[in-house]
């Protein structure tokens, strides 16, 4: 008797194009609250394990095979610990195949339910495509589109013609309930900043990296003027990035590894200008739309396009949010977001020892700093610029396609191999 698949995988002749689905789903799928350190390597596998166990809850034993990037950096990203925790004491074997990539996406998992003789009875292949989202290639898991417009050009044109803002576009599509959801997102972001600023010690893993957020925060408060403002911004980004690295609860924005950028910029601007909660939530809505476009038309997966899809998109989201908070027009917000990705094009994903620490944590800091600068630069302009957000997304998509797999979350190139310690 042949083992039974719990789904029928879509036949694929080869790797699908990046941005395989033009369906733009709710921003509730972009902002996910959960423990770090990796949305693709911990949040995604956790969700996939839950799905498989819901279908096959009581097999004598299980086997999970990790492919590509999931296997290459899964140990540093706590994938094994996450899976064993979700299987809750059930007998489980984990197999690592870093050199083998399945056609649909580099982050692949194959779940197998085994009988008493170790024979496969049922199986399921899942893909962790970034931001904690799981698909299996079947029509049932294709993204459900709720936005009628799928490009920034269309959205900006509609906003200008109808006198709407980006946040009003989100509210119109998502409904008034989106504000309660975003209030929960902002509360989780703020709590991650608070925890990170008060926690000291060493981050988990063999890099033995010390937390810096509290030290930066205390020192920055002794400064004045620009030095104080920038020091505090650095501290906020460090706080969330270090919480993520330690497995704390954060919000994907758009991923765990880039989770410190948006909350750092929003916390910084809120304290500087005393923005209300309502204004912050509207900025989060605009940022979510910007990130959603990147997820739809390119990728937010470091394993698929490198860190440009994580830190670059996070910077675009924060740049646009900052421009909106500071009174920018829709074209100026689009300009700020475009710069967020443009100046991160080609950024590799090359973490040391497979940990979301070096260079990931500092990249959050400097992306937050860039975001504030992008917003200021865009506000000084009239909003007109040569390269559009849609065009820079296409450049990112193509750049990610051309990047060697060594530079896409496998820790086999770049900074990951120059460190000799």
Phi, psi and omega in degrees: 000132181280147176297150183258129174280139178278000172205161176257108183294142177296130179294135181230129179277342182183185181300130178288160177294149174300151184066043189298337180244126177270008179279123181259112185271182180296150176288352173297335178276347178271311178273107179240133180262125180179178182283146174282191011262356185217126178294321181284327189259343177239304180300312181298305178302324178298313179296319181295318178299318178299318180297315182292318181293332176294331181271323183229080189277344192224043176284154177299328180203164181225156172225135176238123178254127179258134182242158171056229184298324179301322179280324185294319182238013183296326180294315178291334182268006175068029180295316182298314179300320180298314181295315181297323178296317182291328179283351167055048177088354176293155178290122185217137173248135178246125182248135183250123178228073184294332183276353184252122180245130176279157190298324193286319184196147181292341177261090184238146176227138173243119178263136178227134173261127186250149175273188183295338179265004180082012179273142181287123178259319179216152180211162181204134177251128182234158181230128178265100195268005178119144178069015179088003183274140180243133170228164176234011175086358180267159179304331182294337182250009174293140185304136179272117184281132172239345179267126181287337180250134187242012178224153179294322179302315180296318182293316179297316180299316179296319179297314182295317182293328185254005178066032181254160173260172177295320181293328176292326175297316178298314181297319181298320182278315188275338183090164184296340179294345181296334184287325175294320178298314181292331175296321176294322177298313182294322178297319179292321177298314181296322179293324178295320176298313183299312180297316183295328181285340183253354185262134176240175178119194184253138178287151180294151179114165187279001173284339180054046183277129180278143173293145182238347190302312183296318179298314179297320181297313182293320179292320183298326182293342178274349180274183177219161174063220184298321181298320179293314182299314181291322178298319178292318177301315177302316183297319180296317180293317177300319183303311183286318181297323178287323174300317178298313181299332181271002180083017178285169181280124179224183177242129176293125182210066007265352183229174176292314183296342179245020189289347184274345189289303183297310180297327178296313181294317181292320177296315179301310183289325178298315181289326180289321189241003177056046177291149180281166175301319181299318179294321178295317180295323177294322176295321177296324177296314178297317178298321178297321178295318178298314179293323179297321178297320178295317179297323183283316190258354176219251179191152172245017182261121177297330179287343183259319184231006183085185185289345175302330179280346179255289180295321179299313180291321177301319178295320177297316179299313181291323179297314179295318179298318180295317179298321178294313180302324184271012172094016182289153172284169179300315176299325178291323176297316178298321179296314179299317180296320179301317179296327180302323178272320183307319185270011170237008181303134178084001182294125184275160173252101189221060185291138175295132176057020180069016181261146180275064185225297178245121006265011192302315185296311181294330178297326174299318181298310186281336172292323176296317178298316178298321183300317178297319178293319179300317180297315179297318180297315181295323181290336176283345182264180174264007178093349180275135180204161190283314184262126182273167177298319178298320181292321181288331173295319178295322177297319178295318179300314182290321177298317178297322178296323183278339182298140173296144176304339179299335184253020182232074173058041173243352182057033178244011178205173176065220182300331185297338182249353179273341179284121186260358183280000000 
